[in-house]
Amino acid sequence: MVEFGPDGRAISNQEKPAQPRSSYAVPGLYLYDNAVVATAKSLKPSARGEMEITDVNLAYLRRGALRVQRLHRGCAWLDAGTSSSLHDASAYVQTIEQRTGVKIGCPEEAAFLSGFLPLADLEKLAAQMPRCEYRDYLNEVVVEAKRLKN
């Protein structure tokens, strides 16, 4: 669980606290700089005998380098730690994709929409893929982008 100060910055980070200081869970998506290797090597196993990612985050917090991005409303975090929860997550993704017509987790589309991938390059990437539902989806993105451009 992560607690935020008045300025919106993380001020505490706890692993499964009995009395959470906030209602913000950390879903387990982390991006670190190269200092993470030395940070992880400096840690000792927890009471459970495991290396804890929370300890890495706490080290970053102590040196003022921890940045936490709150997920926007409508974002969903899905636990996939058991076969049952993995099935639930898969069914959820399938339902959303079928009902909205939008793929979840399409890095090519995200790169295109963010301006990191030009339309011509997206079209080339799609053409290089084997024939499949994913390729068809990317081609639909290309067709829609061309239609909107005209």
N, CA, C and O atoms as a GROMACS GRO file, in nm:
protein
  600
    1MET      N    1   0.085  -0.117   0.000
    1MET     CA    2   0.000   0.000   0.000
    1MET      C    3   0.090   0.123   0.000
    1MET      O    4   0.194   0.127   0.065
    2VAL      N    5   0.046   0.224  -0.074
    2VAL     CA    6   0.124   0.347  -0.081
    2VAL      C    7   0.039   0.461  -0.025
    2VAL      O    8  -0.082   0.470  -0.049
    3GLU      N    9   0.106   0.549   0.050
    3GLU     CA   10   0.041   0.666   0.107
    3GLU      C   11   0.099   0.790   0.041
    3GLU      O   12   0.220   0.799   0.019
    4PHE      N   13   0.013   0.885   0.009
    4PHE     CA   14   0.056   1.007  -0.057
    4PHE      C   15   0.047   1.125   0.038
    4PHE      O   16  -0.042   1.133   0.123
    5GLY      N   17   0.142   1.217   0.024
    5GLY     CA   18   0.140   1.341   0.100
    5GLY      C   19   0.053   1.444   0.031
    5GLY      O   20   0.000   1.418  -0.078
    6PRO      N   21   0.037   1.561   0.092
    6PRO     CA   22  -0.047   1.666   0.034
    6PRO      C   23  -0.002   1.710  -0.105
    6PRO      O   24  -0.083   1.758  -0.185
    7ASP      N   25   0.128   1.694  -0.134
    7ASP     CA   26   0.179   1.735  -0.266
    7ASP      C   27   0.164   1.625  -0.371
    7ASP      O   28   0.206   1.643  -0.486
    8GLY      N   29   0.104   1.510  -0.333
    8GLY     CA   30   0.082   1.402  -0.428
    8GLY      C   31   0.196   1.304  -0.440
    8GLY      O   32   0.187   1.206  -0.515
    9ARG      N   33   0.306   1.327  -0.367
    9ARG     CA   34   0.421   1.236  -0.372
    9ARG      C   35   0.404   1.126  -0.268
    9ARG      O   36   0.342   1.145  -0.164
   10ALA      N   37   0.460   1.010  -0.299
   10ALA     CA   38   0.455   0.897  -0.207
   10ALA      C   39   0.534   0.930  -0.081
   10ALA      O   40   0.646   0.981  -0.088
   11ILE      N   41   0.473   0.901   0.036
   11ILE     CA   42   0.544   0.926   0.163
   11ILE      C   43   0.562   0.798   0.243
   11ILE      O   44   0.641   0.794   0.338
   12SER      N   45   0.489   0.691   0.206
   12SER     CA   46   0.512   0.562   0.271
   12SER      C   47   0.470   0.451   0.176
   12SER      O   48   0.389   0.471   0.085
   13ASN      N   49   0.526   0.334   0.201
   13ASN     CA   50   0.497   0.216   0.118
   13ASN      C   51   0.504   0.096   0.211
   13ASN      O   52   0.608   0.070   0.271
   14GLN      N   53   0.395   0.022   0.221
   14GLN     CA   54   0.388  -0.091   0.314
   14GLN      C   55   0.346  -0.218   0.240
   14GLN      O   56   0.263  -0.214   0.149
   15GLU      N   57   0.405  -0.328   0.280
   15GLU     CA   58   0.371  -0.460   0.224
   15GLU      C   59   0.263  -0.525   0.310
   15GLU      O   60   0.289  -0.563   0.424
   16LYS      N   61   0.144  -0.537   0.255
   16LYS     CA   62   0.032  -0.603   0.322
   16LYS      C   63   0.014  -0.561   0.468
   16LYS      O   64   0.020  -0.645   0.557
   17PRO      N   65  -0.007  -0.431   0.494
   17PRO     CA   66  -0.022  -0.385   0.632
   17PRO      C   67  -0.154  -0.430   0.694
   17PRO      O   68  -0.256  -0.441   0.625
   18ALA      N   69  -0.152  -0.457   0.824
   18ALA     CA   70  -0.275  -0.493   0.896
   18ALA      C   71  -0.369  -0.373   0.900
   18ALA      O   72  -0.491  -0.388   0.888
   19GLN      N   73  -0.313  -0.253   0.918
   19GLN     CA   74  -0.390  -0.129   0.922
   19GLN      C   75  -0.335  -0.036   0.813
   19GLN      O   76  -0.248   0.046   0.841
   20PRO      N   77  -0.385  -0.046   0.689
   20PRO     CA   78  -0.332   0.038   0.581
   20PRO      C   79  -0.350   0.187   0.610
   20PRO      O   80  -0.450   0.229   0.668
   21ARG      N   81  -0.252   0.264   0.569
   21ARG     CA   82  -0.255   0.410   0.588
   21ARG      C   83  -0.331   0.479   0.475
   21ARG      O   84  -0.360   0.598   0.482
   22SER      N   85  -0.363   0.403   0.370
   22SER     CA   86  -0.438   0.459   0.257
   22SER      C   87  -0.512   0.346   0.188
   22SER      O   88  -0.502   0.230   0.227
   23SER      N   89  -0.586   0.382   0.086
   23SER     CA   90  -0.659   0.282   0.009
   23SER      C   91  -0.594   0.257  -0.127
   23SER      O   92  -0.655   0.197  -0.215
   24TYR      N   93  -0.470   0.304  -0.144
   24TYR     CA   94  -0.399   0.287  -0.271
   24TYR      C   95  -0.309   0.164  -0.268
   24TYR      O   96  -0.209   0.160  -0.197
   25ALA      N   97  -0.347   0.065  -0.347
   25ALA     CA   98  -0.265  -0.056  -0.360
   25ALA      C   99  -0.162  -0.036  -0.469
   25ALA      O  100  -0.184   0.041  -0.563
   26VAL      N  101  -0.049  -0.102  -0.458
   26VAL     CA  102   0.055  -0.100  -0.560
   26VAL      C  103   0.036  -0.226  -0.644
   26VAL      O  104   0.058  -0.337  -0.595
   27PRO      N  105  -0.006  -0.210  -0.772
   27PRO     CA  106  -0.043  -0.328  -0.850
   27PRO      C  107   0.072  -0.413  -0.901
   27PRO      O  108   0.049  -0.524  -0.949
   28GLY      N  109   0.194  -0.366  -0.893
   28GLY     CA  110   0.305  -0.449  -0.935
   28GLY      C  111   0.358  -0.420  -1.073
   28GLY      O  112   0.407  -0.511  -1.140
   29LEU      N  113   0.350  -0.298  -1.118
   29LEU     CA  114   0.409  -0.256  -1.243
   29LEU      C  115   0.518  -0.156  -1.209
   29LEU      O  116   0.488  -0.045  -1.166
   30TYR      N  117   0.645  -0.195  -1.229
   30TYR     CA  118   0.757  -0.112  -1.184
   30TYR      C  119   0.851  -0.082  -1.300
   30TYR      O  120   0.877  -0.169  -1.384
   31LEU      N  121   0.902   0.039  -1.304
   31LEU     CA  122   1.006   0.078  -1.397
   31LEU      C  123   1.117   0.142  -1.314
   31LEU      O  124   1.092   0.233  -1.236
   32TYR      N  125   1.239   0.093  -1.332
   32TYR     CA  126   1.351   0.142  -1.252
   32TYR      C  127   1.466   0.188  -1.341
   32TYR      O  128   1.476   0.149  -1.457
   33ASP      N  129   1.549   0.272  -1.284
   33ASP     CA  130   1.672   0.311  -1.352
   33ASP      C  131   1.779   0.204  -1.325
   33ASP      O  132   1.750   0.103  -1.260
   34ASN      N  133   1.900   0.226  -1.373
   34ASN     CA  134   2.008   0.127  -1.357
   34ASN      C  135   2.052   0.109  -1.212
   34ASN      O  136   2.117   0.010  -1.180
   35ALA      N  137   2.018   0.203  -1.125
   35ALA     CA  138   2.056   0.194  -0.984
   35ALA      C  139   1.984   0.081  -0.912
   35ALA      O  140   2.022   0.043  -0.802
   36VAL      N  141   1.880   0.026  -0.973
   36VAL     CA  142   1.802  -0.079  -0.908
   36VAL      C  143   1.887  -0.204  -0.881
   36VAL      O  144   1.862  -0.274  -0.783
   37VAL      N  145   1.984  -0.232  -0.965
   37VAL     CA  146   2.067  -0.352  -0.946
   37VAL      C  147   2.145  -0.341  -0.815
   37VAL      O  148   2.144  -0.433  -0.734
   38ALA      N  149   2.213  -0.230  -0.795
   38ALA     CA  150   2.289  -0.209  -0.671
   38ALA      C  151   2.195  -0.204  -0.551
   38ALA      O  152   2.227  -0.255  -0.444
   39THR      N  153   2.080  -0.142  -0.570
   39THR     CA  154   1.982  -0.133  -0.461
   39THR      C  155   1.938  -0.273  -0.420
   39THR      O  156   1.937  -0.305  -0.301
   40ALA      N  157   1.902  -0.355  -0.515
   40ALA     CA  158   1.856  -0.492  -0.485
   40ALA      C  159   1.967  -0.575  -0.421
   40ALA      O  160   1.940  -0.653  -0.329
   41LYS      N  161   2.089  -0.558  -0.467
   41LYS     CA  162   2.201  -0.635  -0.410
   41LYS      C  163   2.228  -0.596  -0.265
   41LYS      O  164   2.283  -0.676  -0.189
   42SER      N  165   2.190  -0.476  -0.226
   42SER     CA  166   2.217  -0.428  -0.090
   42SER      C  167   2.112  -0.476   0.010
   42SER      O  168   2.130  -0.458   0.131
   43LEU      N  169   2.004  -0.534  -0.037
   43LEU     CA  170   1.894  -0.575   0.051
   43LEU      C  171   1.918  -0.712   0.112
   43LEU      O  172   1.991  -0.795   0.059
   44LYS      N  173   1.853  -0.733   0.225
   44LYS     CA  174   1.856  -0.863   0.292
   44LYS      C  175   1.718  -0.925   0.281
   44LYS      O  176   1.618  -0.853   0.272
   45PRO      N  177   1.709  -1.058   0.283
   45PRO     CA  178   1.578  -1.123   0.276
   45PRO      C  179   1.488  -1.081   0.393
   45PRO      O  180   1.537  -1.050   0.502
   46SER      N  181   1.358  -1.080   0.368
   46SER     CA  182   1.260  -1.042   0.471
   46SER      C  183   1.245  -1.155   0.573
   46SER      O  184   1.311  -1.258   0.563
   47ALA      N  185   1.158  -1.132   0.669
   47ALA     CA  186   1.128  -1.234   0.770
   47ALA      C  187   1.073  -1.361   0.705
   47ALA      O  188   1.086  -1.470   0.761
   48ARG      N  189   1.011  -1.346   0.587
   48ARG     CA  190   0.960  -1.463   0.514
   48ARG      C  191   1.070  -1.533   0.435
   48ARG      O  192   1.047  -1.635   0.370
   49GLY      N  193   1.192  -1.477   0.443
   49GLY     CA  194   1.304  -1.536   0.371
   49GLY      C  195   1.307  -1.502   0.224
   49GLY      O  196   1.374  -1.568   0.145
   50GLU      N  197   1.235  -1.398   0.186
   50GLU     CA  198   1.226  -1.360   0.045
   50GLU      C  199   1.279  -1.218   0.024
   50GLU      O  200   1.280  -1.136   0.115
   51MET      N  201   1.323  -1.193  -0.097
   51MET     CA  202   1.358  -1.056  -0.135
   51MET      C  203   1.227  -0.988  -0.170
   51MET      O  204   1.149  -1.042  -0.249
   52GLU      N  205   1.203  -0.872  -0.114
   52GLU     CA  206   1.075  -0.803  -0.133
   52GLU      C  207   1.091  -0.681  -0.222
   52GLU      O  208   1.180  -0.599  -0.202
   53ILE      N  209   1.003  -0.671  -0.322
   53ILE     CA  210   1.006  -0.555  -0.410
   53ILE      C  211   0.972  -0.429  -0.331
   53ILE      O  212   1.016  -0.319  -0.366
   54THR      N  213   0.894  -0.444  -0.225
   54THR     CA  214   0.861  -0.329  -0.140
   54THR      C  215   0.987  -0.269  -0.080
   54THR      O  216   0.996  -0.147  -0.064
   55ASP      N  217   1.086  -0.353  -0.047
   55ASP     CA  218   1.211  -0.302   0.008
   55ASP      C  219   1.288  -0.219  -0.095
   55ASP      O  220   1.353  -0.121  -0.060
   56VAL      N  221   1.281  -0.260  -0.221
   56VAL     CA  222   1.343  -0.180  -0.327
   56VAL      C  223   1.274  -0.044  -0.334
   56VAL      O  224   1.339   0.060  -0.339
   57ASN      N  225   1.141  -0.048  -0.334
   57ASN     CA  226   1.065   0.078  -0.340
   57ASN      C  227   1.093   0.167  -0.220
   57ASN      O  228   1.102   0.289  -0.234
   58LEU      N  229   1.108   0.107  -0.101
   58LEU     CA  230   1.139   0.185   0.019
   58LEU      C  231   1.277   0.250   0.008
   58LEU      O  232   1.295   0.364   0.053
   59ALA      N  233   1.372   0.180  -0.050
   59ALA     CA  234   1.506   0.238  -0.069
   59ALA      C  235   1.497   0.361  -0.159
   59ALA      O  236   1.561   0.463  -0.132
   60TYR      N  237   1.420   0.351  -0.265
   60TYR     CA  238   1.400   0.467  -0.354
   60TYR      C  239   1.327   0.579  -0.281
   60TYR      O  240   1.359   0.696  -0.298
   61LEU      N  241   1.228   0.542  -0.199
   61LEU     CA  242   1.154   0.642  -0.121
   61LEU      C  243   1.247   0.717  -0.027
   61LEU      O  244   1.241   0.840  -0.018
   62ARG      N  245   1.334   0.643   0.045
   62ARG     CA  246   1.426   0.705   0.141
   62ARG      C  247   1.520   0.805   0.074
   62ARG      O  248   1.555   0.907   0.135
   63ARG      N  249   1.560   0.778  -0.049
   63ARG     CA  250   1.651   0.872  -0.116
   63ARG      C  251   1.577   0.973  -0.204
   63ARG      O  252   1.638   1.045  -0.283
   64GLY      N  253   1.444   0.978  -0.190
   64GLY     CA  254   1.365   1.078  -0.262
   64GLY      C  255   1.351   1.051  -0.410
   64GLY      O  256   1.322   1.143  -0.487
   65ALA      N  257   1.372   0.928  -0.450
   65ALA     CA  258   1.370   0.896  -0.593
   65ALA      C  259   1.248   0.813  -0.634
   65ALA      O  260   1.236   0.775  -0.750
   66LEU      N  261   1.158   0.784  -0.541
   66LEU     CA  262   1.039   0.704  -0.574
   66LEU      C  263   0.932   0.793  -0.636
   66LEU      O  264   0.893   0.895  -0.578
   67ARG      N  265   0.886   0.756  -0.752
   67ARG     CA  266   0.776   0.826  -0.818
   67ARG      C  267   0.665   0.723  -0.838
   67ARG      O  268   0.688   0.614  -0.892
   68VAL      N  269   0.545   0.757  -0.795
   68VAL     CA  270   0.431   0.667  -0.806
   68VAL      C  271   0.327   0.734  -0.893
   68VAL      O  272   0.288   0.848  -0.867
   69GLN      N  273   0.281   0.665  -0.994
   69GLN     CA  274   0.178   0.717  -1.083
   69GLN      C  275   0.044   0.654  -1.046
   69GLN      O  276   0.030   0.531  -1.051
   70ARG      N  277  -0.051   0.734  -1.011
   70ARG     CA  278  -0.185   0.682  -0.981
   70ARG      C  279  -0.252   0.643  -1.112
   70ARG      O  280  -0.244   0.716  -1.212
   71LEU      N  281  -0.317   0.529  -1.112
   71LEU     CA  282  -0.390   0.485  -1.231
   71LEU      C  283  -0.521   0.564  -1.239
   71LEU      O  284  -0.583   0.594  -1.137
   72HIS      N  285  -0.561   0.596  -1.359
   72HIS     CA  286  -0.682   0.673  -1.381
   72HIS      C  287  -0.806   0.588  -1.356
   72HIS      O  288  -0.801   0.465  -1.359
   73ARG      N  289  -0.916   0.656  -1.330
   73ARG     CA  290  -1.044   0.586  -1.317
   73ARG      C  291  -1.066   0.504  -1.444
   73ARG      O  292  -1.034   0.549  -1.554
   74GLY      N  293  -1.119   0.387  -1.428
   74GLY     CA  294  -1.144   0.301  -1.542
   74GLY      C  295  -1.032   0.202  -1.567
   74GLY      O  296  -1.050   0.107  -1.643
   75CYS      N  297  -0.916   0.223  -1.505
   75CYS     CA  298  -0.807   0.126  -1.517
   75CYS      C  299  -0.839   0.008  -1.426
   75CYS      O  300  -0.893   0.025  -1.316
   76ALA      N  301  -0.806  -0.108  -1.472
   76ALA     CA  302  -0.832  -0.227  -1.391
   76ALA      C  303  -0.701  -0.301  -1.371
   76ALA      O  304  -0.624  -0.320  -1.465
   77TRP      N  305  -0.676  -0.344  -1.248
   77TRP     CA  306  -0.562  -0.428  -1.217
   77TRP      C  307  -0.614  -0.568  -1.194
   77TRP      O  308  -0.708  -0.588  -1.117
   78LEU      N  309  -0.554  -0.664  -1.260
   78LEU     CA  310  -0.601  -0.801  -1.252
   78LEU      C  311  -0.493  -0.889  -1.192
   78LEU      O  312  -0.380  -0.893  -1.242
   79ASP      N  313  -0.525  -0.959  -1.087
   79ASP     CA  314  -0.433  -1.053  -1.025
   79ASP      C  315  -0.430  -1.178  -1.111
   79ASP      O  316  -0.534  -1.229  -1.152
   80ALA      N  317  -0.313  -1.228  -1.138
   80ALA     CA  318  -0.300  -1.350  -1.216
   80ALA      C  319  -0.203  -1.446  -1.146
   80ALA      O  320  -0.128  -1.518  -1.211
   81GLY      N  321  -0.207  -1.445  -1.014
   81GLY     CA  322  -0.114  -1.524  -0.935
   81GLY      C  323  -0.155  -1.669  -0.915
   81GLY      O  324  -0.074  -1.750  -0.870
   82THR      N  325  -0.278  -1.702  -0.948
   82THR     CA  326  -0.324  -1.841  -0.937
   82THR      C  327  -0.389  -1.879  -1.070
   82THR      O  328  -0.423  -1.792  -1.150
   83SER      N  329  -0.407  -2.007  -1.092
   83SER     CA  330  -0.470  -2.049  -1.218
   83SER      C  331  -0.613  -1.995  -1.226
   83SER      O  332  -0.659  -1.959  -1.335
   84SER      N  333  -0.682  -1.989  -1.114
   84SER     CA  334  -0.818  -1.938  -1.112
   84SER      C  335  -0.821  -1.789  -1.143
   84SER      O  336  -0.903  -1.744  -1.224
   85SER      N  337  -0.733  -1.711  -1.080
   85SER     CA  338  -0.732  -1.566  -1.105
   85SER      C  339  -0.681  -1.536  -1.247
   85SER      O  340  -0.722  -1.437  -1.307
   86LEU      N  341  -0.592  -1.619  -1.300
   86LEU     CA  342  -0.546  -1.602  -1.438
   86LEU      C  343  -0.663  -1.624  -1.534
   86LEU      O  344  -0.679  -1.550  -1.631
   87HIS      N  345  -0.744  -1.724  -1.508
   87HIS     CA  346  -0.863  -1.749  -1.590
   87HIS      C  347  -0.959  -1.630  -1.582
   87HIS      O  348  -1.011  -1.586  -1.684
   88ASP      N  349  -0.982  -1.578  -1.461
   88ASP     CA  350  -1.070  -1.463  -1.444
   88ASP      C  351  -1.018  -1.342  -1.523
   88ASP      O  352  -1.095  -1.272  -1.589
   89ALA      N  353  -0.888  -1.319  -1.517
   89ALA     CA  354  -0.828  -1.207  -1.589
   89ALA      C  355  -0.844  -1.225  -1.740
   89ALA      O  356  -0.877  -1.131  -1.811
   90SER      N  357  -0.822  -1.346  -1.786
   90SER     CA  358  -0.835  -1.376  -1.928
   90SER      C  359  -0.979  -1.353  -1.975
   90SER      O  360  -1.001  -1.294  -2.081
   91ALA      N  361  -1.075  -1.399  -1.897
   91ALA     CA  362  -1.216  -1.381  -1.933
   91ALA      C  363  -1.253  -1.233  -1.934
   91ALA      O  364  -1.328  -1.188  -2.021
   92TYR      N  365  -1.200  -1.157  -1.840
   92TYR     CA  366  -1.226  -1.013  -1.833
   92TYR      C  367  -1.173  -0.944  -1.959
   92TYR      O  368  -1.244  -0.866  -2.022
   93VAL      N  369  -1.047  -0.973  -1.994
   93VAL     CA  370  -0.986  -0.912  -2.111
   93VAL      C  371  -1.065  -0.948  -2.236
   93VAL      O  372  -1.093  -0.863  -2.320
   94GLN      N  373  -1.100  -1.074  -2.249
   94GLN     CA  374  -1.177  -1.118  -2.366
   94GLN      C  375  -1.310  -1.044  -2.376
   94GLN      O  376  -1.349  -1.001  -2.484
   95THR      N  377  -1.379  -1.030  -2.265
   95THR     CA  378  -1.508  -0.960  -2.264
   95THR      C  379  -1.493  -0.815  -2.306
   95THR      O  380  -1.569  -0.766  -2.389
   96ILE      N  381  -1.395  -0.745  -2.249
   96ILE     CA  382  -1.374  -0.604  -2.283
   96ILE      C  383  -1.338  -0.589  -2.430
   96ILE      O  384  -1.392  -0.502  -2.499
   97GLU      N  385  -1.248  -0.674  -2.479
   97GLU     CA  386  -1.207  -0.664  -2.620
   97GLU      C  387  -1.325  -0.692  -2.714
   97GLU      O  388  -1.342  -0.621  -2.813
   98GLN      N  389  -1.405  -0.792  -2.683
   98GLN     CA  390  -1.518  -0.826  -2.769
   98GLN      C  391  -1.624  -0.716  -2.768
   98GLN      O  392  -1.683  -0.686  -2.872
   99ARG      N  393  -1.649  -0.657  -2.653
   99ARG     CA  394  -1.756  -0.557  -2.644
   99ARG      C  395  -1.715  -0.420  -2.693
   99ARG      O  396  -1.799  -0.343  -2.740
  100THR      N  397  -1.585  -0.387  -2.684
  100THR     CA  398  -1.541  -0.253  -2.725
  100THR      C  399  -1.476  -0.252  -2.862
  100THR      O  400  -1.469  -0.147  -2.927
  101GLY      N  401  -1.429  -0.368  -2.908
  101GLY     CA  402  -1.358  -0.372  -3.035
  101GLY      C  403  -1.216  -0.319  -3.025
  101GLY      O  404  -1.152  -0.296  -3.127
  102VAL      N  405  -1.168  -0.298  -2.904
  102VAL     CA  406  -1.033  -0.245  -2.880
  102VAL      C  407  -0.949  -0.351  -2.811
  102VAL      O  408  -0.993  -0.413  -2.715
  103LYS      N  409  -0.828  -0.371  -2.860
  103LYS     CA  410  -0.737  -0.467  -2.798
  103LYS      C  411  -0.675  -0.407  -2.673
  103LYS      O  412  -0.639  -0.289  -2.670
  104ILE      N  413  -0.663  -0.488  -2.571
  104ILE     CA  414  -0.594  -0.448  -2.448
  104ILE      C  415  -0.450  -0.494  -2.460
  104ILE      O  416  -0.424  -0.610  -2.492
  105GLY      N  417  -0.357  -0.405  -2.436
  105GLY     CA  418  -0.215  -0.443  -2.440
  105GLY      C  419  -0.163  -0.454  -2.582
  105GLY      O  420  -0.100  -0.554  -2.616
  106CYS      N  421  -0.188  -0.355  -2.664
  106CYS     CA  422  -0.138  -0.353  -2.802
  106CYS      C  423  -0.030  -0.246  -2.811
  106CYS      O  424  -0.060  -0.128  -2.834
  107PRO      N  425   0.097  -0.285  -2.793
  107PRO     CA  426   0.204  -0.184  -2.788
  107PRO      C  427   0.221  -0.106  -2.918
  107PRO      O  428   0.257   0.012  -2.914
  108GLU      N  429   0.195  -0.169  -3.031
  108GLU     CA  430   0.208  -0.097  -3.158
  108GLU      C  431   0.105   0.015  -3.168
  108GLU      O  432   0.137   0.126  -3.209
  109GLU      N  433  -0.018  -0.015  -3.129
  109GLU     CA  434  -0.123   0.087  -3.132
  109GLU      C  435  -0.092   0.198  -3.031
  109GLU      O  436  -0.108   0.316  -3.063
  110ALA      N  437  -0.048   0.162  -2.912
  110ALA     CA  438  -0.015   0.262  -2.811
  110ALA      C  439   0.098   0.352  -2.860
  110ALA      O  440   0.093   0.474  -2.840
  111ALA      N  441   0.200   0.294  -2.923
  111ALA     CA  442   0.311   0.374  -2.975
  111ALA      C  443   0.264   0.467  -3.085
  111ALA      O  444   0.306   0.583  -3.092
  112PHE      N  445   0.176   0.418  -3.170
  112PHE     CA  446   0.121   0.502  -3.277
  112PHE      C  447   0.039   0.617  -3.220
  112PHE      O  448   0.059   0.732  -3.258
  113LEU      N  449  -0.051   0.587  -3.128
  113LEU     CA  450  -0.138   0.690  -3.071
  113LEU      C  451  -0.059   0.793  -2.989
  113LEU      O  452  -0.102   0.907  -2.975
  114SER      N  453   0.055   0.751  -2.934
  114SER     CA  454   0.139   0.843  -2.856
  114SER      C  455   0.234   0.923  -2.943
  114SER      O  456   0.306   1.010  -2.893
  115GLY      N  457   0.236   0.894  -3.072
  115GLY     CA  458   0.322   0.968  -3.164
  115GLY      C  459   0.464   0.914  -3.174
  115GLY      O  460   0.550   0.978  -3.234
  116PHE      N  461   0.488   0.796  -3.118
  116PHE     CA  462   0.622   0.737  -3.124
  116PHE      C  463   0.643   0.651  -3.250
  116PHE      O  464   0.756   0.620  -3.287
  117LEU      N  465   0.534   0.614  -3.314
  117LEU     CA  466   0.540   0.525  -3.431
  117LEU      C  467   0.457   0.588  -3.543
  117LEU      O  468   0.336   0.601  -3.530
  118PRO      N  469   0.522   0.628  -3.652
  118PRO     CA  470   0.448   0.686  -3.764
  118PRO      C  471   0.352   0.584  -3.827
  118PRO      O  472   0.375   0.463  -3.819
  119LEU      N  473   0.247   0.634  -3.887
  119LEU     CA  474   0.146   0.547  -3.949
  119LEU      C  475   0.209   0.453  -4.052
  119LEU      O  476   0.173   0.336  -4.057
  120ALA      N  477   0.302   0.503  -4.131
  120ALA     CA  478   0.366   0.418  -4.233
  120ALA      C  479   0.440   0.301  -4.168
  120ALA      O  480   0.439   0.190  -4.221
  121ASP      N  481   0.505   0.327  -4.056
  121ASP     CA  482   0.577   0.220  -3.986
  121ASP      C  483   0.481   0.120  -3.923
  121ASP      O  484   0.508   0.000  -3.921
  122LEU      N  485   0.368   0.169  -3.871
  122LEU     CA  486   0.267   0.078  -3.817
  122LEU      C  487   0.215  -0.014  -3.927
  122LEU      O  488   0.197  -0.133  -3.906
  123GLU      N  489   0.192   0.043  -4.043
  123GLU     CA  490   0.143  -0.036  -4.156
  123GLU      C  491   0.246  -0.142  -4.198
  123GLU      O  492   0.209  -0.255  -4.229
  124LYS      N  493   0.374  -0.106  -4.199
  124LYS     CA  494   0.480  -0.201  -4.233
  124LYS      C  495   0.488  -0.314  -4.130
  124LYS      O  496   0.502  -0.431  -4.166
  125LEU      N  497   0.479  -0.278  -4.002
  125LEU     CA  498   0.483  -0.381  -3.896
  125LEU      C  499   0.369  -0.480  -3.912
  125LEU      O  500   0.389  -0.601  -3.901
  126ALA      N  501   0.251  -0.430  -3.937
  126ALA     CA  502   0.135  -0.517  -3.953
  126ALA      C  503   0.154  -0.610  -4.073
  126ALA      O  504   0.120  -0.728  -4.067
  127ALA      N  505   0.209  -0.557  -4.181
  127ALA     CA  506   0.229  -0.637  -4.302
  127ALA      C  507   0.330  -0.750  -4.281
  127ALA      O  508   0.323  -0.852  -4.350
  128GLN      N  509   0.423  -0.732  -4.189
  128GLN     CA  510   0.525  -0.833  -4.163
  128GLN      C  511   0.476  -0.947  -4.074
  128GLN      O  512   0.541  -1.051  -4.064
  129MET      N  513   0.362  -0.927  -4.009
  129MET     CA  514   0.311  -1.028  -3.916
  129MET      C  515   0.241  -1.141  -3.992
  129MET      O  516   0.186  -1.120  -4.100
  130PRO      N  517   0.244  -1.260  -3.935
  130PRO     CA  518   0.168  -1.370  -3.996
  130PRO      C  519   0.019  -1.337  -3.990
  130PRO      O  520  -0.025  -1.258  -3.907
  131ARG      N  521  -0.058  -1.397  -4.078
  131ARG     CA  522  -0.202  -1.374  -4.079
  131ARG      C  523  -0.262  -1.425  -3.948
  131ARG      O  524  -0.253  -1.543  -3.914
  132CYS      N  525  -0.324  -1.331  -3.876
  132CYS     CA  526  -0.386  -1.365  -3.748
  132CYS      C  527  -0.480  -1.253  -3.706
  132CYS      O  528  -0.483  -1.147  -3.769
  133GLU      N  529  -0.554  -1.275  -3.602
  133GLU     CA  530  -0.648  -1.175  -3.550
  133GLU      C  531  -0.577  -1.046  -3.511
  133GLU      O  532  -0.629  -0.936  -3.533
  134TYR      N  533  -0.458  -1.058  -3.455
  134TYR     CA  534  -0.383  -0.940  -3.411
  134TYR      C  535  -0.343  -0.854  -3.531
  134TYR      O  536  -0.354  -0.732  -3.527
  135ARG      N  537  -0.296  -0.920  -3.638
  135ARG     CA  538  -0.259  -0.846  -3.760
  135ARG      C  539  -0.382  -0.776  -3.817
  135ARG      O  540  -0.375  -0.660  -3.858
  136ASP      N  541  -0.494  -0.846  -3.819
  136ASP     CA  542  -0.618  -0.786  -3.869
  136ASP      C  543  -0.654  -0.662  -3.788
  136ASP      O  544  -0.698  -0.561  -3.843
  137TYR      N  545  -0.635  -0.671  -3.657
  137TYR     CA  546  -0.666  -0.557  -3.569
  137TYR      C  547  -0.577  -0.438  -3.604
  137TYR      O  548  -0.626  -0.326  -3.617
  138LEU      N  549  -0.447  -0.462  -3.619
  138LEU     CA  550  -0.356  -0.351  -3.653
  138LEU      C  551  -0.392  -0.290  -3.788
  138LEU      O  552  -0.385  -0.169  -3.806
  139ASN      N  553  -0.431  -0.375  -3.882
  139ASN     CA  554  -0.473  -0.322  -4.013
  139ASN      C  555  -0.598  -0.235  -3.999
  139ASN      O  556  -0.612  -0.136  -4.070
  140GLU      N  557  -0.688  -0.271  -3.909
  140GLU     CA  558  -0.806  -0.189  -3.883
  140GLU      C  559  -0.765  -0.054  -3.825
  140GLU      O  560  -0.823   0.049  -3.859
  141VAL      N  561  -0.666  -0.054  -3.736
  141VAL     CA  562  -0.616   0.071  -3.679
  141VAL      C  563  -0.560   0.160  -3.790
  141VAL      O  564  -0.584   0.281  -3.792
  142VAL      N  565  -0.485   0.100  -3.883
  142VAL     CA  566  -0.427   0.174  -3.995
  142VAL      C  567  -0.537   0.233  -4.082
  142VAL      O  568  -0.532   0.350  -4.117
  143VAL      N  569  -0.636   0.151  -4.117
  143VAL     CA  570  -0.746   0.198  -4.203
  143VAL      C  571  -0.820   0.313  -4.136
  143VAL      O  572  -0.851   0.414  -4.200
  144GLU      N  573  -0.849   0.299  -4.008
  144GLU     CA  574  -0.920   0.406  -3.936
  144GLU      C  575  -0.837   0.534  -3.931
  144GLU      O  576  -0.890   0.644  -3.949
  145ALA      N  577  -0.707   0.520  -3.906
  145ALA     CA  578  -0.619   0.638  -3.900
  145ALA      C  579  -0.614   0.709  -4.036
  145ALA      O  580  -0.614   0.832  -4.042
  146LYS      N  581  -0.609   0.632  -4.143
  146LYS     CA  582  -0.607   0.693  -4.277
  146LYS      C  583  -0.739   0.763  -4.306
  146LYS      O  584  -0.741   0.871  -4.365
  147ARG      N  585  -0.848   0.702  -4.264
  147ARG     CA  586  -0.980   0.762  -4.287
  147ARG      C  587  -0.993   0.894  -4.210
  147ARG      O  588  -1.046   0.991  -4.263
  148LEU      N  589  -0.946   0.897  -4.087
  148LEU     CA  590  -0.952   1.018  -4.005
  148LEU      C  591  -0.860   1.128  -4.057
  148LEU      O  592  -0.885   1.247  -4.039
  149LYS      N  593  -0.752   1.085  -4.122
  149LYS     CA  594  -0.653   1.180  -4.175
  149LYS      C  595  -0.708   1.256  -4.296
  149LYS      O  596  -0.671   1.371  -4.321
  150ASN      N  597  -0.796   1.191  -4.369
  150ASN     CA  598  -0.852   1.253  -4.493
  150ASN      C  599  -0.969   1.341  -4.465
  150ASN      O  600  -1.026   1.399  -4.558
   0.00000   0.00000   0.00000
